[in-house]
Structure formats: structure tokens, C-alpha cells
Amino acid sequence: MAMMSIADALKSAIAEEMRRDPAVYVMGEDEDIPGGMGGAFTVTKGIGDEFGRMENRGGVVSEGRCINTPISEIMIAGVCVGSAMYGMRPVADLQYCDFLFCMMDQLV
């Protein structure tokens, strides 16, 4: 059995599911942007290297399954719920669990 941190175990599980199912994507704040941390706890650091980062450069949006979002937990939850209803498999990376209360309307 491999010994790893919780952050490494989460990163490994997310990457494994993204390799297995092209409908899985990850989104949240500071999601593997160059020079960033990969979320508050480095869980998504390096995910964009393998699966691509969705970026907007001059109105041209690149394809990628690692999406960096603005600071808006309500938007993250809304996009995840809507895309799950469409058949996608979103992984919402939140900075801290306290922000779940901001998302309560979408979750309930």
C-alpha cells in the first residue's frame, strides 16, 4: 500500500477518474494556473498539464478539463449541478468547507 498525503490521494483519484471517463472535469478557484497552488491545498496542481486548462485568450477559449473560476461558490455549484444534469461528471474543488453554505440553494 502506497503512503501518501490526503492531497496526493485526492489528486490521484481525480486523475484516475479523468483518465477513465472523458466526462469528468475539475473546476474551482486557483485550479492549476501557471504559478498557482492548485487550489487551497495543492490537490489539483499538475492536473492541467495532463488534461489541459480551459483558458480565454483574446476571446478564444481553449479546450481543457481543468477550469479556473472566479471567487463565486454559487457559480461553481450552479455549473456543476447543471452540467451533471447534462451528463457530465464535475469535481468542484472548494477552498474551504465553510463555503458549502454559500452553495446551499444549488445543492438542495
N, C-alpha and C positions, 0 to 999 in steps of 0.2 A: 504494500500500500504506500503510495506516494505521500510524503509530508509536504504540505503547502499551507500558505496563509488562506484566510477566508476570501480575500480579494482575488488571489490567484485561482482558487477553486471556482469562484463565480465567473471569472474571465474564461476559464477553461470550459465550463458548462455552456456559457453563451456561445463561444466559438464553435464548440461541438454541434450545438443545435443549428447554428448558422450554416455550417458545412452540410448538415443533414437535410435542411429544409430551406429552400430559397425564399420562402415567405417570411422567415424570421428576420427582423431588423431591430436595431437598438437606437434609442433616442433619449436625449436628456441634455442637461447643461454641462458644457465643457467636455463633450464626448470626443475624445481623441483628436482634438485640434492640434496642429503643429505647435509645440511649445507648451501645450496644456498638460493637465494632470491626468486626464482620462476619467472625469467625474471626481467627486469629492474624495474617493478612496482608491483611485487608480484602477478601478475594475475594468474600464473599457480602454485603457491605454494599450495601443497596438492593434486594436480590433480594426480600425480604419485602414491599416496597412494591408491587411488581407482581404477585407470586404469592401473597401472603398468608402470614401467620405462624400456625403451629399453636400455640395458646395454651390454657391451662387456667385459666379464671377461675371460681372457686367451683364446681368440678365440671362446668362446661360447657366442652367442648372445641371451639374454633373450627376451621373447616377452613382449611387453608393448606398450601402445599408447601415452606415453609421451616421446618424443625423444629430448635429449640434443644434440646440434650440435656444431661444431667448429664455430669460428667467420668467417662466409662466407655467406653473404646475397645472393650472386649469387647462391650458392649451395642450400640454403633454398628455393629460388624461383624455381630453376630447379626441385628439388624433388617434391615440391608442384604442379607445373604445370604438371609434368609427372604422378604423382600419381592421380591427378584429371582426367587426360585423361584416366586413367585405371579404374576410377570409385570410387576412394577413396575421402574422404572429409577432406582435410588437413586444419589445422588452423595454419598459420605462425605467430609466436609471434616475432615481431621485437623489438629491443631495442628502437629505435627512428625513427620517420617518415622520417628523412633525408636519411636513408639508402634505401628508396624506389628507389632512383636514381641509386644506385648500381645494382638494380634488373631490370632495365628498359628493357633490351633486352628480358628477360624471360617474363615479364609482357605484353609487346607489342606484 
